[in-house]
């Protein structure tokens, strides 16, 4: 049997012991079974001495653990002695980019644990990523064709799809930091494309099957990669105009024009009940669209910005419009209702408090699935 726990900086020795206790009891009773315990993000915790005792010594607080428990741990690399022009390492073991933005926090492993460490490489080269994207497209090709009503998926279209997604992934990896993107981002693009191919025909009128796929793919790339970048007015060294140029080089036609036009067709007062005293500016439209697509596709999203940039407002707009079949507009009636869970973060927030909110949302989602109800347990933290 498999047992997994996600370790974080707030994880205590007591929590680890409480997690292992029932596994140990079961392993003693079922000594003919193999029990696998997976510790994720181990070196984010300060309890590395305890993990060394568990994994290397097969002991817990001085007591021998059953032989039929096998331990696996995932870690992030501790980048010791790295070139300071790329990353720097402060005294608190925080790996940071040269811009000062934190990438992740880790602690150095005990020396004895280094002897069992195995480096699992990411898809580094363009050729590896290209092959991965093509395989993902091949697996999802029939579903996309059915959604767009175009069974004849042209080779040229597929080639542009692959080139753009590869270019977007490599752009963020090279211009931001290699830790800012992973294979998960590619998977998110495909999940969003699947939803958008079914959604856009109801939001946009008089569009061909080719345009549906094109717009869906452009918008998926925008949500996953493009919207995270600052506007040219921010004077940042990497901004959206650089990404647009990258998309043009990879074969995209009028990337920004198509993205803006599609969002302007979707986020309107005809499709959403938005009070007249709220200005539908571009930031609000992008926030509404990105959250709408991600919630309906079950893709995680974080809206980041200074106060007054429509972060909370955009979620309230969606919450007040997405009631499933009871929604006020025809477009929203075809979408899943959302059940929102709120948590106001502060400097005094704890990991357990946030965890409780997530657990409530997960429990509610299970209830909806058992009841076969089209409701997403959306969560704002």
N, C-alpha and C positions, 0 to 999 in steps of 0.2 A: 504494500500500500504506500501511497505517496502523501507526504505531509509537507506543506510549504508555509514559511512565514517571511514577511518582508521586514527586514531590519532597517532602522533609521536612527538618527542621532539621539532620539529620545528613548530608545529601547533600553530597558534596565535588565540587570542580571535576573531579577525576580521574574520578569515577564518571559525571559527565555526559559527559565526553570518551569514556569507554569505551562508553557507551550509544550515542553518535552515530557512532562510528567505523564499525561495520558498515553503518549506514544510508547513510553517505557513500560507502562503497565500492560498495554496490549501486546507488546513484543515478548514480555515474559509469559503471557498466557498462550500466545500463538507462536511458539518457538520454531515451527516449521515454515513460517512465512517470512519474507524479506520486507523490511520496513525502510523506506527511503525518506530521509529528512533533508529538505532543501532550504538553506538559509540564503536569502537574496540580499544583495548589497551589504555584505558582512562588514566591510571596513568603513562603513559610515558610522558604526557604533564605537563607543569607547570601551566596550566589554570584550576586547580582543583576547584578553587573557583567558576568559571563560570559554570563548570559542576554540582557543588553542587546546584547552583541557578536553573539550568535548570531541573535537575532530581528530586531534593527534593522539591523545591519551585514552580516548574512549572512556572518559570518566566524567562525572558530574558531581561537583562538590565533594570529591574524594571517594565517591562510590562508583563501582564498575558498571558500565552500561551493557545491556545485552548485546551479544555478538551479532544478532540478526538485524541490527540497525545500521544502515549505511548512510553516511553524511556527505552531502554535496553543498558547496558554497560558491556563490557568485560574487565577484569583487570588481571594483573599478580600479584601474591602474594608478598607483602612487607615482607621480611623475617626478622622480628625484633627479636633480641636476639638469633640468630641461633648459634649452636655449631661452634666455630671458627676453629675446625679441618676440617670441611666440607666446609663451606662458610664463607666469611667475608663481612662486610657491611661498605663501606667507607663513608666519609662525604657527598659525592655527590649522595647518595642513589643508588650507582651502586652495584648490586649483582654480586660478583665475586667468581670464584672458588679459591681454595687454591693455584693453580698454577699461579694465577694472570690473567687468561683469563676471560674477561667479559662474563657473561651469558646473562643478560639483565639489563636495567636501568629502575627504577620505583621510584615513589614518594608515600609517605604515604597518604592514603585517609583521607579527613576530617572526624572527629569523627562521625558526623551525618550520613554519607554515609556507615559507618561500620554496621549500624543497618539493612541495606537492602542487605548486601553482602551475597551471597550464594556460597559455595565452590563446584565447579563441579570437582569431582575427576577423575583422569586419570585411565586407566587400570593398577592397581598397581601389582597385584599378577601374578605369572606365569600361574595359572589356567585361569584367566580372559583373558590374552593375548593369551593363547593357544586356547581358545574357539573362540576368535575374528578371529585369523588367519585361523582356520578351516572353519569358516563361509565364510570368504573372498574367500578361495580356492574353496569351494563348489559353490559359485556364478560364479567363473571364470573357473571352471573345463572344461566345454564343449568348451569354446573358446580356451583354451590351447590345448585340445585334437584335435580340428580341425586344429590348427596351426601346430602341430607336426605330424599330420596324424596318431595319435595313439588314437583310440577311447577307448581303454581299459586302463584306467588310473589305474595303479596298486596301491593297498593299501600300500605296502611297500614304494613306491616312494612318495606317499602323506605323509606318516609318517615322512620320512626323510626331506621332504620339510618343514613341520611344525616345526620339531625339530631344524633345522638349522636356520630358520627365527626367532624363539623364542630365541634361544641362541644368535644370533647376536644382537637382540634388547636388551636383558638383559645385554650382555657384555658391550655395549656402555653406557647403563644406569648406571651400577654399577662401571665401570672402569673410565669413563669420568665424566659425571654428568647427573642426571636424566632429566635436561632440554635440553640435546643435542639430544634426540630422542623423538618421539611421534608417535601416530598412523599414522601420515602422512608418516613416513618413511616406514611403512608396506604397505601403499597404493602405494608408489612410487615403491617398489619392484614388486608389481603385475602389475603395468603399464609397467615397464621395461621388465618383463617376457613376457607380451603380445607382445611387439614389437620384442624382441629378438627371440622368437619362430618363428616369420615370417621372420626375417632377416637372422639368422644364416645359414639356409639351402642354401642360395645364396652365403654365404661367406666361408663356410666350405664344403669340398667335402667328399663324402663317409662316412657320419655319419648317424646313425640310429635315429629313432624317439625318442627312449629313451635317446640317447646322446644329441639330440637337446634340450630336456627339461632340462636335467641335466646341460648342459653348459649354457643355458639361465638363469636358476635359480642361479647357482654359480656366473655368471657375474653380475646379478642384485644385489645380496648381496654384491659383490665386489664394485660396483658403489655406493651403498647407505651407506655401513658401512666400508668396508675394506680399500678403497682408502683414507679415511679421516685420517687413522692412520699413524704415522711416521714409517720409516723403522728401522730395528734393529740397523743400524749404527748410528742412531741419539742419542742413549743412553737415550732415554725417558723411563719413568717407565712403560708406556703402549705402545706397538708397535705391528706391524703386526704379528710377530711370536706368540704373545699371542693369537691373534684372530684366527690364523691358528690352534692352539692347541684346542681352543674352538670349532671350526668347526669340527675337528676330533672327539672330544668327543661327539658331537651331531649326528654323523653318516656320516659325509662327507668323501669322499674318494679322497685323493690327491687334496685338495681344491686349493692350490696355483699353483700346476702343471697344473690343468685344466684351471684355470683363465689365466695364462701366455700363455699357448698353444693356447687358443681361441683368445686372443688379438693379438698374433703373426700371426695368420691366417688371421685376419681381417685387421689389420693395416700393409699393405705392399705396396710397390711401384707398384705392379700389380693392386691393388685396388684404390690407390690414387696417384695422380700426385704430387710427392714430389721431390724437387730439390736434385740432388746428393750431393751437398755440405752441406745438412742438415743431421746430424747423427740421425738415428732412434733409440734413446736410450729408455730405459724402461719408463722413466718419460714422454717423448713425446708421446709414444704409449698409455700409460694410459690416458693422458690428451685428446688425440684425440678420443679414444674409449669412454671415459666417456661423453664427450661433444656430440659426435655423437649420442649415445644412448639416452641421456637426451633431446637433441633438437628434435629428431624424435618422442620421447614419450611425449613431452611437460611437462617435469619434470625440475624444477628449479635446477641450479647447480652453485656453486661458486668454482673457482680454486684458491687455496691459496698457496703461496710459495714465497721464496726470489727471487730477480731478477735473471734471467738466468735459471729458471726452466721450460721454455717452455709454460708458461701460455698463453701469447698473440700469440706466434708462432703456438700453436696447433689450436687456433681458426682461424687464417689466413689460415692454411692448409685446414680446413673444408670449409671455405668461398670460397676458390679458387677451390674446387672440387665439391661442391654440387650445381649443376645447373639443377637438375631435369633430364628430358629426354635429355637435351643438355650436360650432363656431359660427360667427356672423357672416363670413364671406365664403364663397364657393371654393376658393383656393385652399383656405385653412380647413375646410370640412374634409378634404382629402388627406389631411396630415394627422399624425398621431397627436393626441392631447399630451400635455406635459404636467407633471406633478412636481412642484418646486420645493426644494429644501434649502434653507438659508443658514449661513453661519457668518457672523461678523468677526473677522480676524482682528487681533490686536497683539501688542507685544507680550501680552500675558497668555495668549492662546497656547494650548498644549496639543501634542500629537493625539492623545486619547480623546480630547473633545472633538477634534476634526474627524477622527476615526468613527466616533459614535454617529455623526451625521451621515457619513457614507454608509454605515451599516444599516441605518434606518431606510435610506434610499434603496439599498440592495434588497432589503426585506420587502419593501413596497413593490419593487419591480418583480420579484418572485410572485407576489400576490397577483399582479396584473397578468403575468404569463399563465399562471394556473387558471385564471378567470378568462383567458383568451381576450383580454382587453387591449386595444391599441393605444396604450399610454406609455410615455417615456418618463422615467423618474429623473428629471433634470435636476442638477445640483449646482448651486452657486456657493463657492467658498471664498 
